[in-house]
Amino acid sequence: MVYNIVLTGVGGQGILTAAKVLGKAAMMSGYYAAVGEIHGLAQRGGSVIGFVRISENAVASTVPEGTADLLLSFEPLEAIRYINYAKKGTTFVVNEAKMVPVSANLGNTVYPSLEEIRKSLEEFGPCHMFDATSLAKSLGSIIYVNSVMLGKTASVLGSLIPREVMEKALSEVLPRDLENNLKAFSLGYQVS
Amino acid sequence: MSFLDETGSDLLLGNEAIARGALEADVACVSAYPGTPSTEVTETLSKYAKQTGVYVEYSTNEKVALEVATAFSWSNLRAMVTMKHVGLNVAADTFMSLAYQGAVAGLVILTADDPGMWSSQNEQDNRIFGKFAGVPVIVPSDPQEAKDFTKTAFELSEEVGAPVLLRSTTRVSHTRSPVMFSSLGENVKQANQRKGTFKPDIVRFVSLPANARKNHPKVLERLEQAVDFSRKHKLNRREGTGKVGVITQGVEYLYVKEAERDLGTQLNILKLGMVYPLDKELIVDFAKDLDVLLVVEELEPFLEEMVKATLYEAGLSVPVHGKDMLPRIDELNYWKVRNALEKVLNMQETKPQIAQVPSLPPRPPVLCPGCAHRNVFYMVKKLERKAVKPSDIGCYTLGALDPLKAIDTCIAMGASVGLGSGMGKAQEGRVISTIGDSTFFHTGLPALVNAVYNRSKLTLIVLDNRITAMTGHQPNPSTGITATGQVVAHLDIEQVARGLGADYVKSVDPYDLQALEQAIKEANEYTVAVIVAKQPCALLRQRQLQRRGERAPLYAVEEEKCTGCRICVNLLGCPALVFDRDKKKVSIDEDLCAGCSACAQVCPYNAIYEKGLGGEKNFNIVNDESRARWQQWYTTLF
């Protein structure tokens, strides 16, 4: 068994932190976990991708293209950018708050509409789109976006990683400001 | 679970695992110049330096870092030096001679290679460097092995007396997976800060030609001993049976195993942990009954060529495949390896079902909102469109991208100054080089001396943000803090440039665009001019302000005044500036704005204002108060 998760978004959104939480939670649930990260230049406001693989055996941390079970995107455009990882049946969890890239502001290219994005994702599998950024802001800051996203992920993962285990992993990775992060997690968990 | 626990297991980054391995090996010194994907090793150890007694330093460059580590080894204390692959080029002069002289206490050199060039200018395969120098090369596959092999590398180094190259790659260094701990070294446990003793040995340590001739044969002896060591410690292992053989190493081994499982087949695998020197007897013994052999390795056919030569010597004619089935460039991955295995297994090749990515607005990495590099590039482009503009390695290499496009070259650390010095002679036009503070100290210094000495016409702008930003904010001599948090003198680049004899030296605040403009214009009157643009890394400054409960002022657009000309967007390309296509107005994203005011300064309609705390709108941006605030950011960041 290998369960492949791809996380995408914009550098600075806390994607690597979310990947670490998922990896810890998988390990606590008795699996081998491999988390793939890219650091350095790639993180400065640019497109970011991370991987979490939950497995029985030791595996490399890179998710092979066309095999993602879950694609977790912190920004709508970035979900499409990594559609090469999706397969028939991929589940999508997408934050619908847009971050318009500089290239689109300069007028070279056009940012697709949310409906277009949703439609192309739904060709593969179920798509949960919601405004994680607004939920985070309701707690005072956009920094809670990753906890909101993790909450929704927990509800999608169901029995693979129990909610309490995810919350425990979250508290280990983000011990500072834990109360708000758990609240954010809960908001994400409850979102329909 | 804590990093310094005696037992247990935790989800560790490969680089954290290497750091842990060094602590279990009772390391006494770790030195480094930061570079992706190696950085987190020393970063992790710097956090625990006090609790472990390990001496940790950021050196000014990799060559110096290697020399510092060598000093500990030669004083009979275990030492490790960490760098990215291209860092070993900088350290190569010392590295090549050190191979002759050898290690006293264990000396491990971590080279973190970057196949696929996720954050590098090339994807050189540093296993070849080990062979070139004649030092053993150890290659781990995953974080657990990264930890275990680090420990083994110290033992190997000490037992045979050679420095050992520990070669990781991005996919090992930046993978997080479970790592089982062993006990920490005795000195580390007691936080002993150690001092060793250097015992002179003229023949060994003084590389006069007569001595070097005596030391060269020792290189070969050590390599022979390394093979014995690899057998004793089972660094290379065999798995499975059958007529189809695979020789592999590193993360490639995990791709092979996953494909083997998915293909429902059984391969005869030789997994190498020590890739140089090659254990020839093992290779021959492994290959002698095979029908076919596939070598699975990223980048160069390093093992493949040695394996082929070894089998030829032994008179074996088993067909050996490698780079005829796997690419020599970029990373390998599951599909590439699986398809190669299908070929040697005479199986139908599986075409992966991969969806086509449509054409989308690109999102390359960009300079952060508030980054002062943007201002310098904006001004350089405005004033000096025709100048030759060499630049360097750092966040500021992004100055090459739209819309700034204010740099022409980037080769290697420090090359902006050497190339600039040459461009001042090679052609008539003006030369404006840009370099960061850390890179300036790394290898910019000797080149600046060269420009002064040889009277080359050059303007050098040092983008002094007081930190090594791109790799995640490691301190450097401009920071005035060491790796372990000791406060030392801030090495002022203005003073350094004066001391080196530059004809014009000026510090400016790049947030003050007029002052910046004036300095770049003035500099043109001199032969060697150095402008130090002093403004701390905006990302770091925003974090510091937040910690202190302060914030930078926010800026906003007065909608009636905004004509939608997009001059601010087109000149600066700041991610906080958002253009609304329907309203034809620009607005500022308050979640992103870092309060640098550059957009307000370039707006020709004076439509951007600073938001006062009481809601008042301040259109007079650059004044004594703002200048004082910006200067304070530079001087009191740390």
Boltz contact constraints between the chains, C-beta under 6 A:
constraints:
  - contact:
      token1: [A, 23]
      token2: [B, 11]
      max_distance: 6.0
  - contact:
      token1: [A, 23]
      token2: [B, 176]
      max_distance: 6.0
  - contact:
      token1: [A, 24]
      token2: [B, 11]
      max_distance: 6.0
  - contact:
      token1: [A, 27]
      token2: [B, 11]
      max_distance: 6.0
  - contact:
      token1: [A, 27]
      token2: [B, 178]
      max_distance: 6.0
  - contact:
      token1: [A, 34]
      token2: [B, 175]
      max_distance: 6.0
  - contact:
      token1: [A, 34]
      token2: [B, 177]
      max_distance: 6.0
  - contact:
      token1: [A, 35]
      token2: [B, 176]
      max_distance: 6.0
  - contact:
      token1: [A, 36]
      token2: [B, 175]
      max_distance: 6.0
  - contact:
      token1: [A, 37]
      token2: [B, 174]
      max_distance: 6.0
  - contact:
      token1: [A, 38]
      token2: [B, 118]
      max_distance: 6.0
  - contact:
      token1: [A, 39]
      token2: [B, 36]
      max_distance: 6.0
  - contact:
      token1: [A, 39]
      token2: [B, 174]
      max_distance: 6.0
  - contact:
      token1: [A, 40]
      token2: [B, 36]
      max_distance: 6.0
  - contact:
      token1: [A, 40]
      token2: [B, 119]
      max_distance: 6.0
  - contact:
      token1: [A, 41]
      token2: [B, 119]
      max_distance: 6.0
  - contact:
      token1: [A, 41]
      token2: [B, 365]
      max_distance: 6.0
  - contact:
      token1: [A, 41]
      token2: [B, 470]
      max_distance: 6.0
  - contact:
      token1: [A, 44]
      token2: [B, 365]
      max_distance: 6.0
  - contact:
      token1: [A, 45]
      token2: [B, 366]
      max_distance: 6.0
  - contact:
      token1: [A, 45]
      token2: [B, 575]
      max_distance: 6.0
  - contact:
      token1: [A, 46]
      token2: [B, 363]
      max_distance: 6.0
  - contact:
      token1: [A, 46]
      token2: [B, 364]
      max_distance: 6.0
  - contact:
      token1: [A, 46]
      token2: [B, 365]
      max_distance: 6.0
  - contact:
      token1: [A, 47]
      token2: [B, 363]
      max_distance: 6.0
  - contact:
      token1: [A, 59]
      token2: [B, 254]
      max_distance: 6.0
  - contact:
      token1: [A, 59]
      token2: [B, 258]
      max_distance: 6.0
  - contact:
      token1: [A, 60]
      token2: [B, 251]
      max_distance: 6.0
  - contact:
      token1: [A, 60]
      token2: [B, 254]
      max_distance: 6.0
  - contact:
      token1: [A, 60]
      token2: [B, 255]
      max_distance: 6.0
  - contact:
      token1: [A, 61]
      token2: [B, 175]
      max_distance: 6.0
  - contact:
      token1: [A, 62]
      token2: [B, 333]
      max_distance: 6.0
  - contact:
      token1: [A, 64]
      token2: [B, 334]
      max_distance: 6.0
  - contact:
      token1: [A, 64]
      token2: [B, 335]
      max_distance: 6.0
  - contact:
      token1: [A, 65]
      token2: [B, 354]
      max_distance: 6.0
  - contact:
      token1: [A, 66]
      token2: [B, 352]
      max_distance: 6.0
  - contact:
      token1: [A, 66]
      token2: [B, 353]
      max_distance: 6.0
  - contact:
      token1: [A, 66]
      token2: [B, 354]
      max_distance: 6.0
  - contact:
      token1: [A, 81]
      token2: [B, 360]
      max_distance: 6.0
  - contact:
      token1: [A, 83]
      token2: [B, 355]
      max_distance: 6.0
  - contact:
      token1: [A, 83]
      token2: [B, 357]
      max_distance: 6.0
  - contact:
      token1: [A, 84]
      token2: [B, 354]
      max_distance: 6.0
  - contact:
      token1: [A, 84]
      token2: [B, 355]
      max_distance: 6.0
  - contact:
      token1: [A, 84]
      token2: [B, 357]
      max_distance: 6.0
  - contact:
      token1: [A, 86]
      token2: [B, 355]
      max_distance: 6.0
  - contact:
      token1: [A, 100]
      token2: [B, 578]
      max_distance: 6.0
  - contact:
      token1: [A, 101]
      token2: [B, 361]
      max_distance: 6.0
  - contact:
      token1: [A, 101]
      token2: [B, 363]
      max_distance: 6.0
  - contact:
      token1: [A, 102]
      token2: [B, 366]
      max_distance: 6.0
  - contact:
      token1: [A, 102]
      token2: [B, 573]
      max_distance: 6.0
  - contact:
      token1: [A, 102]
      token2: [B, 575]
      max_distance: 6.0
  - contact:
      token1: [A, 103]
      token2: [B, 361]
      max_distance: 6.0
  - contact:
      token1: [A, 103]
      token2: [B, 362]
      max_distance: 6.0
  - contact:
      token1: [A, 104]
      token2: [B, 361]
      max_distance: 6.0
  - contact:
      token1: [A, 105]
      token2: [B, 569]
      max_distance: 6.0
  - contact:
      token1: [A, 105]
      token2: [B, 579]
      max_distance: 6.0
  - contact:
      token1: [A, 109]
      token2: [B, 361]
      max_distance: 6.0
  - contact:
      token1: [A, 111]
      token2: [B, 361]
      max_distance: 6.0
  - contact:
      token1: [A, 142]
      token2: [B, 591]
      max_distance: 6.0
